[in-house]
Amino acid sequence: MDYCLGDGDGSATTWTAEPGLDLDGDGAEDAFGLDFDGDGLLDDALADLDGDGVVDHAVLDVGGDTEQRFTDDGSGTWSVSVDRGAQLRWFGLDGAESVGGPLVDFDGDGEADDRVLDADRDGLADRALAGTNTYVDTDRDGAWDVWLSDSDSDGAADSAGVP
């Protein structure tokens, strides 16, 4: 699987690693261990949980009391993942407030297959990933300010607009 990390000087390097860990517990190796947090221990992991060959989750101190999970929200930044039981407040496109996550029915198709994220850790979702669309609350007021669409699934936005 491929992963890309900043080098601290504004540049970035891309690497490839073979998975050797089963991070999500389904029996398939989907992660590899490394010392991501610089504590000298190989107790951290990068994982590809959506199966596209690109790392999308980072876990610090795997299985420890201080385990922290982060996910790439599609913008190339690591956001706090809420898949460890936390609940987020989020607003639908109709303005109705809900609590839940990380998987919700954001787009109203009857399936809880959309993801809400809280990048600034204030408890209010500021990103929602729904199919090929990503919705972003840029000013932290709970309203979705912009949407981006990646209709050809190449990892780059093809169009943008206001919801």
C-alpha positions as CSV (number, residue, x, y, z in Angstrom):
1,M,0.0,0.0,0.0
2,D,1.2,3.6,-0.7
3,Y,1.5,6.4,1.8
4,C,2.7,9.9,1.7
5,L,3.9,12.0,4.6
6,G,5.3,15.5,5.0
7,D,9.1,15.8,5.6
8,G,8.8,18.9,7.9
9,D,10.3,21.2,5.4
10,G,7.2,21.6,3.2
11,S,8.0,18.7,0.9
12,A,6.6,15.2,1.1
13,T,7.8,11.7,0.3
14,T,5.7,8.7,-0.9
15,W,6.6,5.2,0.2
16,T,5.1,1.7,-0.4
17,A,4.8,-1.0,2.4
18,E,3.3,-4.4,2.5
19,P,0.6,-4.9,5.2
20,G,1.4,-7.3,8.0
21,L,-1.3,-6.3,10.6
22,D,-5.0,-6.8,10.8
23,L,-6.2,-3.5,12.2
24,D,-9.9,-3.8,11.7
25,G,-10.1,-7.4,13.0
26,D,-11.6,-9.0,9.8
27,G,-8.8,-11.5,9.3
28,A,-7.2,-9.7,6.4
29,E,-3.9,-7.8,6.7
30,D,-4.7,-4.2,6.1
31,A,-2.0,-2.3,8.0
32,F,1.7,-2.1,8.8
33,G,3.6,-1.1,11.9
34,L,6.0,1.7,12.3
35,D,7.1,4.3,14.8
36,F,4.9,7.2,13.7
37,D,5.0,9.2,16.9
38,G,8.8,9.0,17.5
39,D,8.7,7.2,20.8
40,G,11.1,4.5,19.7
41,L,8.4,1.7,19.7
42,L,6.9,0.0,16.6
43,D,3.5,0.4,18.2
44,D,1.8,2.6,15.7
45,A,0.2,1.6,12.4
46,L,-0.9,3.0,9.0
47,A,-3.8,1.2,7.4
48,D,-5.8,1.0,4.2
49,L,-9.3,0.2,5.5
50,D,-11.2,1.1,2.4
51,G,-9.1,-1.3,0.3
52,D,-8.0,1.2,-2.4
53,G,-4.3,0.6,-1.9
54,V,-3.7,4.0,-0.2
55,V,-3.2,4.5,3.5
56,D,-6.3,6.2,5.0
57,H,-5.9,5.5,8.8
58,A,-3.1,6.2,11.3
59,V,-3.2,4.6,14.7
60,L,-0.9,5.7,17.5
61,D,-0.1,3.2,20.3
62,V,-2.1,0.4,18.8
63,G,-4.0,-1.5,21.6
64,G,-2.6,0.7,24.4
65,D,-4.5,2.8,26.9
66,T,-3.6,5.9,25.0
67,E,-4.6,4.6,21.5
68,Q,-5.5,7.4,19.1
69,R,-7.0,6.9,15.6
70,F,-6.9,9.4,12.8
71,T,-8.2,9.2,9.3
72,D,-7.4,11.0,6.1
73,D,-10.6,12.8,5.1
74,G,-9.8,12.9,1.5
75,S,-8.1,16.3,1.6
76,G,-4.7,14.9,2.5
77,T,-5.0,16.0,6.2
78,W,-5.3,13.7,9.1
79,S,-8.6,14.3,11.0
80,V,-9.7,12.8,14.2
81,S,-11.7,9.7,13.6
82,V,-14.7,9.0,15.9
83,D,-14.8,5.3,15.2
84,R,-13.9,4.5,18.9
85,G,-17.4,5.3,20.2
86,A,-17.5,9.1,20.3
87,Q,-20.5,10.8,18.9
88,L,-20.5,14.0,16.8
89,R,-23.1,16.7,16.3
90,W,-23.8,17.3,12.7
91,F,-26.2,19.1,10.5
92,G,-27.8,17.6,7.4
93,L,-28.2,19.4,4.1
94,D,-31.7,20.3,5.3
95,G,-30.3,22.0,8.4
96,A,-31.6,19.4,10.8
97,E,-29.3,18.6,13.7
98,S,-28.3,15.0,14.4
99,V,-25.9,13.2,16.7
100,G,-24.0,10.1,15.6
101,G,-21.1,8.9,13.6
102,P,-18.7,8.2,12.2
103,L,-21.0,6.4,9.7
104,V,-24.4,8.2,9.1
105,D,-27.0,8.6,6.4
106,F,-25.9,12.1,5.4
107,D,-27.2,12.0,1.8
108,G,-30.7,10.7,2.7
109,D,-30.4,7.5,0.6
110,G,-31.5,5.3,3.6
111,E,-28.0,3.8,4.1
112,A,-25.6,4.8,6.9
113,D,-22.6,4.7,4.5
114,D,-21.5,8.3,4.7
115,R,-18.8,9.6,7.1
116,V,-18.8,12.7,9.3
117,L,-15.5,14.0,10.6
118,D,-14.4,16.6,13.2
119,A,-11.0,18.0,12.1
120,D,-10.8,20.7,14.7
121,R,-12.0,18.5,17.6
122,D,-14.8,20.7,18.8
123,G,-17.5,18.0,18.7
124,L,-19.3,19.4,15.6
125,A,-18.7,17.8,12.2
126,D,-16.9,20.0,9.8
127,R,-16.6,17.5,7.0
128,A,-19.0,15.0,5.5
129,L,-18.1,12.4,2.9
130,A,-21.1,11.2,1.0
131,G,-20.4,9.0,-2.1
132,T,-18.3,11.0,-4.5
133,N,-19.1,14.3,-2.6
134,T,-17.3,15.9,0.3
135,Y,-19.1,18.7,2.2
136,V,-17.0,21.2,4.2
137,D,-18.0,23.7,6.9
138,T,-15.2,26.3,6.5
139,D,-16.3,28.8,9.2
140,R,-17.2,26.3,12.0
141,D,-20.8,27.5,12.2
142,G,-22.4,24.1,11.5
143,A,-23.6,25.0,8.0
144,W,-22.0,23.4,5.0
145,D,-20.2,26.1,3.0
146,V,-18.8,24.2,0.0
147,W,-19.0,20.8,-1.6
148,L,-16.4,19.1,-3.7
149,S,-17.0,16.2,-6.0
150,D,-14.6,13.5,-7.3
151,S,-16.8,11.9,-10.0
152,D,-14.0,9.9,-11.6
153,S,-12.5,8.7,-8.3
154,D,-9.0,9.8,-9.1
155,G,-8.5,11.5,-5.7
156,A,-8.8,15.1,-7.1
157,A,-12.0,17.2,-7.0
158,D,-13.6,17.6,-10.4
159,S,-16.2,20.2,-9.4
160,A,-17.2,22.4,-6.5
161,G,-20.2,24.4,-5.5
162,V,-22.3,25.7,-2.7
163,P,-24.8,23.3,-1.2
